Amino acid sequence: MAPNGNVEPEDDEEEEYVDVPYTYEVEEIEEQETTKDEVVERKIPRLRAMYPYKGNGMEMQKGEV
């Protein structure tokens, strides 16, 4: 023992550090993006052409739906 009460290591002893392999688990939270396809039925009015028509970038034959 030293005069101040501390224990001093002897000169023969050396502290040796050794790398020790270890494993650890990390818990990660992942955000998931989901898409949902929805089928919606809509009623669309239809008509039948009584006469042929051509104009305004449109062309219809007689009887065409």
N, CA, C and O atoms as a Tripos MOL2 file, in Angstrom:
@<TRIPOS>MOLECULE
protein
  260   259    65     0     0
PROTEIN
NO_CHARGES

@<TRIPOS>ATOM
      1 N           0.8320   -1.1850    0.0000 N.3       1 MET1
      2 CA          0.0000    0.0000    0.0000 C.3       1 MET1
      3 C           0.8720    1.2410    0.0000 C.2       1 MET1
      4 O           1.9620    1.2770    0.5700 O.2       1 MET1
      5 N           0.3580    2.2220   -0.6440 N.am      2 ALA2
      6 CA          1.0730    3.4850   -0.7080 C.3       2 ALA2
      7 C           0.7900    4.2700    0.5790 C.2       2 ALA2
      8 O          -0.1610    3.9610    1.2970 O.2       2 ALA2
      9 N           1.6140    5.2820    0.8700 N.am      3 PRO3
     10 CA          1.4130    6.0510    2.0990 C.3       3 PRO3
     11 C           0.0420    6.7450    2.1480 C.2       3 PRO3
     12 O          -0.4790    6.9830    3.2370 O.2       3 PRO3
     13 N          -0.5520    7.0730    0.9910 N.am      4 ASN4
     14 CA         -1.8450    7.7520    1.0030 C.3       4 ASN4
     15 C          -3.0180    6.7740    1.0430 C.2       4 ASN4
     16 O          -4.1620    7.2260    0.9920 O.2       4 ASN4
     17 N          -2.8040    5.4740    1.1310 N.am      5 GLY5
     18 CA         -3.8540    4.4800    1.2660 C.3       5 GLY5
     19 C          -4.2850    3.8510   -0.0430 C.2       5 GLY5
     20 O          -5.0940    2.9240   -0.0280 O.2       5 GLY5
     21 N          -3.7750    4.3170   -1.1830 N.am      6 ASN6
     22 CA         -4.1300    3.7330   -2.4720 C.3       6 ASN6
     23 C          -3.2980    2.4970   -2.7450 C.2       6 ASN6
     24 O          -2.1460    2.3890   -2.3250 O.2       6 ASN6
     25 N          -3.9060    1.5770   -3.4540 N.am      7 VAL7
     26 CA         -3.1880    0.3640   -3.8200 C.3       7 VAL7
     27 C          -2.5430    0.5920   -5.1680 C.2       7 VAL7
     28 O          -3.2270    0.9680   -6.1200 O.2       7 VAL7
     29 N          -1.2680    0.3800   -5.2730 N.am      8 GLU8
     30 CA         -0.5540    0.5510   -6.5290 C.3       8 GLU8
     31 C          -0.2920   -0.8160   -7.1430 C.2       8 GLU8
     32 O           0.1160   -1.7330   -6.4300 O.2       8 GLU8
     33 N          -0.5110   -0.9770   -8.4230 N.am      9 PRO9
     34 CA         -0.2190   -2.2760   -9.0580 C.3       9 PRO9
     35 C           1.2810   -2.4990   -9.1110 C.2       9 PRO9
     36 O           2.0730   -1.5620   -9.2120 O.2       9 PRO9
     37 N           1.6350   -3.7370   -9.0410 N.am     10 GLU10
     38 CA          3.0520   -4.0630   -9.1180 C.3      10 GLU10
     39 C           3.5480   -3.8650  -10.5400 C.2      10 GLU10
     40 O           2.7590   -3.8670  -11.4840 O.2      10 GLU10
     41 N           4.8230   -3.7000  -10.6870 N.am     11 ASP11
     42 CA          5.3980   -3.4660  -12.0090 C.3      11 ASP11
     43 C           5.2700   -4.6880  -12.9110 C.2      11 ASP11
     44 O           5.2530   -4.5450  -14.1330 O.2      11 ASP11
     45 N           5.1800   -5.8820  -12.3400 N.am     12 ASP12
     46 CA          5.0860   -7.0960  -13.1350 C.3      12 ASP12
     47 C           3.7070   -7.2220  -13.8060 C.2      12 ASP12
     48 O           3.5950   -7.8390  -14.8660 O.2      12 ASP12
     49 N           2.6780   -6.6530  -13.2100 N.am     13 GLU13
     50 CA          1.3300   -6.8010  -13.7320 C.3      13 GLU13
     51 C           1.0180   -5.6780  -14.7260 C.2      13 GLU13
     52 O           1.2130   -4.4980  -14.4370 O.2      13 GLU13
     53 N           0.5380   -6.0720  -15.8820 N.am     14 GLU14
     54 CA          0.1290   -5.0900  -16.8860 C.3      14 GLU14
     55 C          -1.3440   -5.3360  -17.2050 C.2      14 GLU14
     56 O          -1.7940   -6.4800  -17.2780 O.2      14 GLU14
     57 N          -2.0740   -4.2600  -17.3900 N.am     15 GLU15
     58 CA         -3.4740   -4.4070  -17.7740 C.3      15 GLU15
     59 C          -3.5250   -4.6720  -19.2770 C.2      15 GLU15
     60 O          -2.9150   -3.9540  -20.0690 O.2      15 GLU15
     61 N          -4.2430   -5.6880  -19.6440 N.am     16 GLU16
     62 CA         -4.3260   -6.0730  -21.0410 C.3      16 GLU16
     63 C          -5.7860   -5.9950  -21.4820 C.2      16 GLU16
     64 O          -6.6680   -6.5550  -20.8310 O.2      16 GLU16
     65 N          -6.0330   -5.2990  -22.5920 N.am     17 TYR17
     66 CA         -7.3750   -5.1670  -23.1230 C.3      17 TYR17
     67 C          -7.5240   -6.1100  -24.3010 C.2      17 TYR17
     68 O          -6.6680   -6.1570  -25.1840 O.2      17 TYR17
     69 N          -8.6170   -6.8610  -24.3090 N.am     18 VAL18
     70 CA         -8.8660   -7.8460  -25.3490 C.3      18 VAL18
     71 C         -10.2180   -7.5300  -25.9860 C.2      18 VAL18
     72 O         -11.2000   -7.2780  -25.2870 O.2      18 VAL18
     73 N         -10.2580   -7.5450  -27.3220 N.am     19 ASP19
     74 CA        -11.5190   -7.3510  -28.0170 C.3      19 ASP19
     75 C         -12.3520   -8.6190  -27.9030 C.2      19 ASP19
     76 O         -11.9040   -9.7010  -28.2810 O.2      19 ASP19
     77 N         -13.5450   -8.4820  -27.3890 N.am     20 VAL20
     78 CA        -14.4200   -9.6320  -27.2060 C.3      20 VAL20
     79 C         -15.6040   -9.4700  -28.1650 C.2      20 VAL20
     80 O         -16.3020   -8.4570  -28.1240 O.2      20 VAL20
     81 N         -15.8290  -10.4650  -29.0220 N.am     21 PRO21
     82 CA        -16.9550  -10.3560  -29.9440 C.3      21 PRO21
     83 C         -18.2810  -10.4780  -29.1700 C.2      21 PRO21
     84 O         -18.3990  -11.2550  -28.2230 O.2      21 PRO21
     85 N         -19.2510   -9.7010  -29.5980 N.am     22 TYR22
     86 CA        -20.5540   -9.7590  -28.9580 C.3      22 TYR22
     87 C         -21.6230   -9.4550  -29.9960 C.2      22 TYR22
     88 O         -21.3470   -8.8460  -31.0290 O.2      22 TYR22
     89 N         -22.8310   -9.8810  -29.7150 N.am     23 THR23
     90 CA        -23.9500   -9.6130  -30.6060 C.3      23 THR23
     91 C         -25.0100   -8.8500  -29.8290 C.2      23 THR23
     92 O         -25.1350   -8.9730  -28.6110 O.2      23 THR23
     93 N         -25.7640   -8.0630  -30.5740 N.am     24 TYR24
     94 CA        -26.8510   -7.3200  -29.9440 C.3      24 TYR24
     95 C         -27.9850   -7.1870  -30.9440 C.2      24 TYR24
     96 O         -27.7700   -7.2540  -32.1540 O.2      24 TYR24
     97 N         -29.1770   -7.0020  -30.4380 N.am     25 GLU25
     98 CA        -30.3510   -6.8760  -31.2860 C.3      25 GLU25
     99 C         -30.8460   -5.4430  -31.2380 C.2      25 GLU25
    100 O         -30.9280   -4.8270  -30.1750 O.2      25 GLU25
    101 N         -31.1750   -4.9280  -32.4150 N.am     26 VAL26
    102 CA        -31.7230   -3.5810  -32.5060 C.3      26 VAL26
    103 C         -33.1300   -3.7070  -33.0470 C.2      26 VAL26
    104 O         -33.3450   -4.3230  -34.0900 O.2      26 VAL26
    105 N         -34.0830   -3.1330  -32.3520 N.am     27 GLU27
    106 CA        -35.4630   -3.2040  -32.7810 C.3      27 GLU27
    107 C         -35.7880   -1.9510  -33.5780 C.2      27 GLU27
    108 O         -35.7080   -0.8350  -33.0640 O.2      27 GLU27
    109 N         -36.1570   -2.1480  -34.8480 N.am     28 GLU28
    110 CA        -36.4560   -1.0200  -35.7210 C.3      28 GLU28
    111 C         -37.9260   -1.0560  -36.1050 C.2      28 GLU28
    112 O         -38.4900   -2.1230  -36.3500 O.2      28 GLU28
    113 N         -38.5330    0.1030  -36.1560 N.am     29 ILE29
    114 CA        -39.9260    0.2110  -36.5600 C.3      29 ILE29
    115 C         -39.9490    0.7200  -38.0000 C.2      29 ILE29
    116 O         -39.3930    1.7750  -38.3070 O.2      29 ILE29
    117 N         -40.5950   -0.0390  -38.8700 N.am     30 GLU30
    118 CA        -40.6730    0.3390  -40.2730 C.3      30 GLU30
    119 C         -42.0980    0.8010  -40.5810 C.2      30 GLU30
    120 O         -43.0690    0.1500  -40.1950 O.2      30 GLU30
    121 N         -42.2090    1.9190  -41.2740 N.am     31 GLU31
    122 CA        -43.5190    2.4010  -41.6820 C.3      31 GLU31
    123 C         -43.8920    1.7410  -43.0040 C.2      31 GLU31
    124 O         -43.0810    1.6610  -43.9270 O.2      31 GLU31
    125 N         -45.1140    1.2770  -43.0740 N.am     32 GLN32
    126 CA        -45.5670    0.6300  -44.2960 C.3      32 GLN32
    127 C         -46.6020    1.5160  -44.9690 C.2      32 GLN32
    128 O         -47.5370    2.0060  -44.3350 O.2      32 GLN32
    129 N         -46.4150    1.7060  -46.2530 N.am     33 GLU33
    130 CA        -47.3630    2.4970  -47.0260 C.3      33 GLU33
    131 C         -48.2910    1.5310  -47.7440 C.2      33 GLU33
    132 O         -47.8450    0.6730  -48.5060 O.2      33 GLU33
    133 N         -49.5770    1.6790  -47.4940 N.am     34 THR34
    134 CA        -50.5330    0.7810  -48.1220 C.3      34 THR34
    135 C         -51.4440    1.5820  -49.0480 C.2      34 THR34
    136 O         -51.7860    2.7340  -48.7780 O.2      34 THR34
    137 N         -51.8160    0.9450  -50.1260 N.am     35 THR35
    138 CA        -52.7490    1.5700  -51.0500 C.3      35 THR35
    139 C         -53.9880    0.6840  -51.1320 C.2      35 THR35
    140 O         -53.8980   -0.5420  -51.0710 O.2      35 THR35
    141 N         -55.1200    1.3150  -51.2670 N.am     36 LYS36
    142 CA        -56.3690    0.5780  -51.3380 C.3      36 LYS36
    143 C         -57.0990    0.9870  -52.6120 C.2      36 LYS36
    144 O         -57.4040    2.1610  -52.8210 O.2      36 LYS36
    145 N         -57.3710   -0.0010  -53.4560 N.am     37 ASP37
    146 CA        -58.1180    0.2470  -54.6800 C.3      37 ASP37
    147 C         -59.6030    0.1120  -54.3710 C.2      37 ASP37
    148 O         -60.0450   -0.8800  -53.7910 O.2      37 ASP37
    149 N         -60.3490    1.1080  -54.7620 N.am     38 GLU38
    150 CA        -61.7740    1.0950  -54.4990 C.3      38 GLU38
    151 C         -62.5170    1.2010  -55.8220 C.2      38 GLU38
    152 O         -62.2360    2.0810  -56.6360 O.2      38 GLU38
    153 N         -63.4610    0.3030  -56.0270 N.am     39 VAL39
    154 CA        -64.2410    0.2970  -57.2550 C.3      39 VAL39
    155 C         -65.5640    1.0070  -56.9730 C.2      39 VAL39
    156 O         -66.3150    0.6200  -56.0780 O.2      39 VAL39
    157 N         -65.8290    2.0400  -57.7440 N.am     40 VAL40
    158 CA        -67.0570    2.8080  -57.5770 C.3      40 VAL40
    159 C         -67.8520    2.7190  -58.8720 C.2      40 VAL40
    160 O         -67.3200    2.9780  -59.9520 O.2      40 VAL40
    161 N         -69.1190    2.3550  -58.7630 N.am     41 GLU41
    162 CA        -69.9690    2.2870  -59.9520 C.3      41 GLU41
    163 C         -70.7030    3.6120  -60.0950 C.2      41 GLU41
    164 O         -71.3090    4.1080  -59.1460 O.2      41 GLU41
    165 N         -70.6380    4.1690  -61.2830 N.am     42 ARG42
    166 CA        -71.3350    5.4190  -61.5770 C.3      42 ARG42
    167 C         -72.2050    5.2080  -62.7990 C.2      42 ARG42
    168 O         -71.8320    4.5030  -63.7370 O.2      42 ARG42
    169 N         -73.3550    5.8240  -62.7680 N.am     43 LYS43
    170 CA        -74.2250    5.7620  -63.9370 C.3      43 LYS43
    171 C         -73.9110    6.9580  -64.8160 C.2      43 LYS43
    172 O         -73.9930    8.1080  -64.3830 O.2      43 LYS43
    173 N         -73.5510    6.6690  -66.0510 N.am     44 ILE44
    174 CA        -73.2080    7.7090  -67.0120 C.3      44 ILE44
    175 C         -74.3090    7.7360  -68.0680 C.2      44 ILE44
    176 O         -74.6090    6.7110  -68.6790 O.2      44 ILE44
    177 N         -74.9040    8.8900  -68.2820 N.am     45 PRO45
    178 CA        -75.9680    8.9460  -69.2960 C.3      45 PRO45
    179 C         -75.4060    8.6640  -70.6970 C.2      45 PRO45
    180 O         -74.3590    9.1870  -71.0790 O.2      45 PRO45
    181 N         -76.1260    7.8290  -71.4470 N.am     46 ARG46
    182 CA        -75.7130    7.4930  -72.8080 C.3      46 ARG46
    183 C         -76.8270    7.9060  -73.7620 C.2      46 ARG46
    184 O         -77.9940    7.9790  -73.3770 O.2      46 ARG46
    185 N         -76.4650    8.1650  -74.9690 N.am     47 LEU47
    186 CA        -77.4720    8.5270  -75.9650 C.3      47 LEU47
    187 C         -77.1330    7.8790  -77.3010 C.2      47 LEU47
    188 O         -75.9950    7.4920  -77.5670 O.2      47 LEU47
    189 N         -78.1350    7.7810  -78.1030 N.am     48 ARG48
    190 CA        -77.9590    7.2100  -79.4430 C.3      48 ARG48
    191 C         -78.1920    8.3380  -80.4450 C.2      48 ARG48
    192 O         -79.2010    9.0410  -80.3840 O.2      48 ARG48
    193 N         -77.2490    8.5010  -81.3630 N.am     49 ALA49
    194 CA        -77.3430    9.5780  -82.3440 C.3      49 ALA49
    195 C         -78.4530    9.2750  -83.3400 C.2      49 ALA49
    196 O         -78.4740    8.2110  -83.9600 O.2      49 ALA49
    197 N         -79.3680   10.2160  -83.4850 N.am     50 MET50
    198 CA        -80.4640   10.0500  -84.4570 C.3      50 MET50
    199 C         -80.0180   10.4770  -85.8490 C.2      50 MET50
    200 O         -80.5650   10.0260  -86.8550 O.2      50 MET50
    201 N         -79.0180   11.3530  -85.8920 N.am     51 TYR51
    202 CA        -78.5100   11.8710  -87.1630 C.3      51 TYR51
    203 C         -76.9820   11.8750  -87.1160 C.2      51 TYR51
    204 O         -76.4050   11.9870  -86.0350 O.2      51 TYR51
    205 N         -76.3290   11.7560  -88.2470 N.am     52 PRO52
    206 CA        -74.8680   11.8740  -88.2490 C.3      52 PRO52
    207 C         -74.4580   13.2950  -87.8560 C.2      52 PRO52
    208 O         -75.1320   14.2660  -88.1990 O.2      52 PRO52
    209 N         -73.3360   13.3980  -87.1280 N.am     53 TYR53
    210 CA        -72.8910   14.7100  -86.6570 C.3      53 TYR53
    211 C         -71.3890   14.8080  -86.8080 C.2      53 TYR53
    212 O         -70.6630   13.8520  -86.5350 O.2      53 TYR53
    213 N         -70.9180   15.9860  -87.2490 N.am     54 LYS54
    214 CA        -69.4850   16.2340  -87.3620 C.3      54 LYS54
    215 C         -69.2610   17.6950  -87.0080 C.2      54 LYS54
    216 O         -69.8020   18.5880  -87.6610 O.2      54 LYS54
    217 N         -68.4620   17.9400  -85.9710 N.am     55 GLY55
    218 CA        -68.1780   19.3010  -85.5550 C.3      55 GLY55
    219 C         -67.6230   19.3310  -84.1410 C.2      55 GLY55
    220 O         -67.7530   18.3690  -83.3850 O.2      55 GLY55
    221 N         -67.0100   20.4420  -83.8020 N.am     56 ASN56
    222 CA        -66.4020   20.6230  -82.4770 C.3      56 ASN56
    223 C         -65.4270   19.5070  -82.1230 C.2      56 ASN56
    224 O         -65.3440   19.1090  -80.9610 O.2      56 ASN56
    225 N         -64.6920   19.0010  -83.0990 N.am     57 GLY57
    226 CA        -63.7000   17.9500  -82.8530 C.3      57 GLY57
    227 C         -64.3360   16.5990  -82.5790 C.2      57 GLY57
    228 O         -63.6820   15.7070  -82.0380 O.2      57 GLY57
    229 N         -65.5960   16.4350  -82.9420 N.am     58 MET58
    230 CA        -66.3140   15.2110  -82.6710 C.3      58 MET58
    231 C         -67.0030   14.7370  -83.9500 C.2      58 MET58
    232 O         -67.4140   15.5500  -84.7780 O.2      58 MET58
    233 N         -67.1250   13.4360  -84.1050 N.am     59 GLU59
    234 CA        -67.8240   12.8970  -85.2810 C.3      59 GLU59
    235 C         -68.6120   11.6780  -84.8520 C.2      59 GLU59
    236 O         -68.0650   10.7820  -84.2100 O.2      59 GLU59
    237 N         -69.9100   11.6290  -85.2020 N.am     60 MET60
    238 CA        -70.7740   10.5130  -84.8360 C.3      60 MET60
    239 C         -71.5420   10.0640  -86.0680 C.2      60 MET60
    240 O         -71.9500   10.8770  -86.8970 O.2      60 MET60
    241 N         -71.7270    8.7820  -86.1700 N.am     61 GLN61
    242 CA        -72.5430    8.2100  -87.2430 C.3      61 GLN61
    243 C         -73.9500    8.0040  -86.7110 C.2      61 GLN61
    244 O         -74.1560    7.9520  -85.4980 O.2      61 GLN61
    245 N         -74.9100    7.8890  -87.6020 N.am     62 LYS62
    246 CA        -76.2900    7.6560  -87.2080 C.3      62 LYS62
    247 C         -76.3950    6.3260  -86.4820 C.2      62 LYS62
    248 O         -75.8740    5.3130  -86.9510 O.2      62 LYS62
    249 N         -77.0700    6.3270  -85.3370 N.am     63 GLY63
    250 CA        -77.2570    5.1010  -84.5580 C.3      63 GLY63
    251 C         -76.1140    4.7870  -83.6080 C.2      63 GLY63
    252 O         -76.1920    3.8190  -82.8510 O.2      63 GLY63
    253 N         -75.0640    5.5760  -83.6310 N.am     64 GLU64
    254 CA        -73.9180    5.3260  -82.7500 C.3      64 GLU64
    255 C         -74.2740    5.6590  -81.3010 C.2      64 GLU64
    256 O         -74.9840    6.6290  -81.0370 O.2      64 GLU64
    257 N         -73.7900    4.8710  -80.3940 N.am     65 VAL65
    258 CA        -74.0560    5.1040  -78.9600 C.3      65 VAL65
    259 C         -72.8880    5.8450  -78.3500 C.2      65 VAL65
    260 O         -72.9020    6.1430  -77.1550 O.2      65 VAL65
@<TRIPOS>BOND
     1     1     2 1
     2     2     3 1
     3     3     4 2
     4     3     5 am
     5     5     6 1
     6     6     7 1
     7     7     8 2
     8     7     9 am
     9     9    10 1
    10    10    11 1
    11    11    12 2
    12    11    13 am
    13    13    14 1
    14    14    15 1
    15    15    16 2
    16    15    17 am
    17    17    18 1
    18    18    19 1
    19    19    20 2
    20    19    21 am
    21    21    22 1
    22    22    23 1
    23    23    24 2
    24    23    25 am
    25    25    26 1
    26    26    27 1
    27    27    28 2
    28    27    29 am
    29    29    30 1
    30    30    31 1
    31    31    32 2
    32    31    33 am
    33    33    34 1
    34    34    35 1
    35    35    36 2
    36    35    37 am
    37    37    38 1
    38    38    39 1
    39    39    40 2
    40    39    41 am
    41    41    42 1
    42    42    43 1
    43    43    44 2
    44    43    45 am
    45    45    46 1
    46    46    47 1
    47    47    48 2
    48    47    49 am
    49    49    50 1
    50    50    51 1
    51    51    52 2
    52    51    53 am
    53    53    54 1
    54    54    55 1
    55    55    56 2
    56    55    57 am
    57    57    58 1
    58    58    59 1
    59    59    60 2
    60    59    61 am
    61    61    62 1
    62    62    63 1
    63    63    64 2
    64    63    65 am
    65    65    66 1
    66    66    67 1
    67    67    68 2
    68    67    69 am
    69    69    70 1
    70    70    71 1
    71    71    72 2
    72    71    73 am
    73    73    74 1
    74    74    75 1
    75    75    76 2
    76    75    77 am
    77    77    78 1
    78    78    79 1
    79    79    80 2
    80    79    81 am
    81    81    82 1
    82    82    83 1
    83    83    84 2
    84    83    85 am
    85    85    86 1
    86    86    87 1
    87    87    88 2
    88    87    89 am
    89    89    90 1
    90    90    91 1
    91    91    92 2
    92    91    93 am
    93    93    94 1
    94    94    95 1
    95    95    96 2
    96    95    97 am
    97    97    98 1
    98    98    99 1
    99    99   100 2
   100    99   101 am
   101   101   102 1
   102   102   103 1
   103   103   104 2
   104   103   105 am
   105   105   106 1
   106   106   107 1
   107   107   108 2
   108   107   109 am
   109   109   110 1
   110   110   111 1
   111   111   112 2
   112   111   113 am
   113   113   114 1
   114   114   115 1
   115   115   116 2
   116   115   117 am
   117   117   118 1
   118   118   119 1
   119   119   120 2
   120   119   121 am
   121   121   122 1
   122   122   123 1
   123   123   124 2
   124   123   125 am
   125   125   126 1
   126   126   127 1
   127   127   128 2
   128   127   129 am
   129   129   130 1
   130   130   131 1
   131   131   132 2
   132   131   133 am
   133   133   134 1
   134   134   135 1
   135   135   136 2
   136   135   137 am
   137   137   138 1
   138   138   139 1
   139   139   140 2
   140   139   141 am
   141   141   142 1
   142   142   143 1
   143   143   144 2
   144   143   145 am
   145   145   146 1
   146   146   147 1
   147   147   148 2
   148   147   149 am
   149   149   150 1
   150   150   151 1
   151   151   152 2
   152   151   153 am
   153   153   154 1
   154   154   155 1
   155   155   156 2
   156   155   157 am
   157   157   158 1
   158   158   159 1
   159   159   160 2
   160   159   161 am
   161   161   162 1
   162   162   163 1
   163   163   164 2
   164   163   165 am
   165   165   166 1
   166   166   167 1
   167   167   168 2
   168   167   169 am
   169   169   170 1
   170   170   171 1
   171   171   172 2
   172   171   173 am
   173   173   174 1
   174   174   175 1
   175   175   176 2
   176   175   177 am
   177   177   178 1
   178   178   179 1
   179   179   180 2
   180   179   181 am
   181   181   182 1
   182   182   183 1
   183   183   184 2
   184   183   185 am
   185   185   186 1
   186   186   187 1
   187   187   188 2
   188   187   189 am
   189   189   190 1
   190   190   191 1
   191   191   192 2
   192   191   193 am
   193   193   194 1
   194   194   195 1
   195   195   196 2
   196   195   197 am
   197   197   198 1
   198   198   199 1
   199   199   200 2
   200   199   201 am
   201   201   202 1
   202   202   203 1
   203   203   204 2
   204   203   205 am
   205   205   206 1
   206   206   207 1
   207   207   208 2
   208   207   209 am
   209   209   210 1
   210   210   211 1
   211   211   212 2
   212   211   213 am
   213   213   214 1
   214   214   215 1
   215   215   216 2
   216   215   217 am
   217   217   218 1
   218   218   219 1
   219   219   220 2
   220   219   221 am
   221   221   222 1
   222   222   223 1
   223   223   224 2
   224   223   225 am
   225   225   226 1
   226   226   227 1
   227   227   228 2
   228   227   229 am
   229   229   230 1
   230   230   231 1
   231   231   232 2
   232   231   233 am
   233   233   234 1
   234   234   235 1
   235   235   236 2
   236   235   237 am
   237   237   238 1
   238   238   239 1
   239   239   240 2
   240   239   241 am
   241   241   242 1
   242   242   243 1
   243   243   244 2
   244   243   245 am
   245   245   246 1
   246   246   247 1
   247   247   248 2
   248   247   249 am
   249   249   250 1
   250   250   251 1
   251   251   252 2
   252   251   253 am
   253   253   254 1
   254   254   255 1
   255   255   256 2
   256   255   257 am
   257   257   258 1
   258   258   259 1
   259   259   260 2
@<TRIPOS>SUBSTRUCTURE
     1 MET1         2 RESIDUE 1 A MET
     2 ALA2         6 RESIDUE 1 A ALA
     3 PRO3        10 RESIDUE 1 A PRO
     4 ASN4        14 RESIDUE 1 A ASN
     5 GLY5        18 RESIDUE 1 A GLY
     6 ASN6        22 RESIDUE 1 A ASN
     7 VAL7        26 RESIDUE 1 A VAL
     8 GLU8        30 RESIDUE 1 A GLU
     9 PRO9        34 RESIDUE 1 A PRO
    10 GLU10       38 RESIDUE 1 A GLU
    11 ASP11       42 RESIDUE 1 A ASP
    12 ASP12       46 RESIDUE 1 A ASP
    13 GLU13       50 RESIDUE 1 A GLU
    14 GLU14       54 RESIDUE 1 A GLU
    15 GLU15       58 RESIDUE 1 A GLU
    16 GLU16       62 RESIDUE 1 A GLU
    17 TYR17       66 RESIDUE 1 A TYR
    18 VAL18       70 RESIDUE 1 A VAL
    19 ASP19       74 RESIDUE 1 A ASP
    20 VAL20       78 RESIDUE 1 A VAL
    21 PRO21       82 RESIDUE 1 A PRO
    22 TYR22       86 RESIDUE 1 A TYR
    23 THR23       90 RESIDUE 1 A THR
    24 TYR24       94 RESIDUE 1 A TYR
    25 GLU25       98 RESIDUE 1 A GLU
    26 VAL26      102 RESIDUE 1 A VAL
    27 GLU27      106 RESIDUE 1 A GLU
    28 GLU28      110 RESIDUE 1 A GLU
    29 ILE29      114 RESIDUE 1 A ILE
    30 GLU30      118 RESIDUE 1 A GLU
    31 GLU31      122 RESIDUE 1 A GLU
    32 GLN32      126 RESIDUE 1 A GLN
    33 GLU33      130 RESIDUE 1 A GLU
    34 THR34      134 RESIDUE 1 A THR
    35 THR35      138 RESIDUE 1 A THR
    36 LYS36      142 RESIDUE 1 A LYS
    37 ASP37      146 RESIDUE 1 A ASP
    38 GLU38      150 RESIDUE 1 A GLU
    39 VAL39      154 RESIDUE 1 A VAL
    40 VAL40      158 RESIDUE 1 A VAL
    41 GLU41      162 RESIDUE 1 A GLU
    42 ARG42      166 RESIDUE 1 A ARG
    43 LYS43      170 RESIDUE 1 A LYS
    44 ILE44      174 RESIDUE 1 A ILE
    45 PRO45      178 RESIDUE 1 A PRO
    46 ARG46      182 RESIDUE 1 A ARG
    47 LEU47      186 RESIDUE 1 A LEU
    48 ARG48      190 RESIDUE 1 A ARG
    49 ALA49      194 RESIDUE 1 A ALA
    50 MET50      198 RESIDUE 1 A MET
    51 TYR51      202 RESIDUE 1 A TYR
    52 PRO52      206 RESIDUE 1 A PRO
    53 TYR53      210 RESIDUE 1 A TYR
    54 LYS54      214 RESIDUE 1 A LYS
    55 GLY55      218 RESIDUE 1 A GLY
    56 ASN56      222 RESIDUE 1 A ASN
    57 GLY57      226 RESIDUE 1 A GLY
    58 MET58      230 RESIDUE 1 A MET
    59 GLU59      234 RESIDUE 1 A GLU
    60 MET60      238 RESIDUE 1 A MET
    61 GLN61      242 RESIDUE 1 A GLN
    62 LYS62      246 RESIDUE 1 A LYS
    63 GLY63      250 RESIDUE 1 A GLY
    64 GLU64      254 RESIDUE 1 A GLU
    65 VAL65      258 RESIDUE 1 A VAL
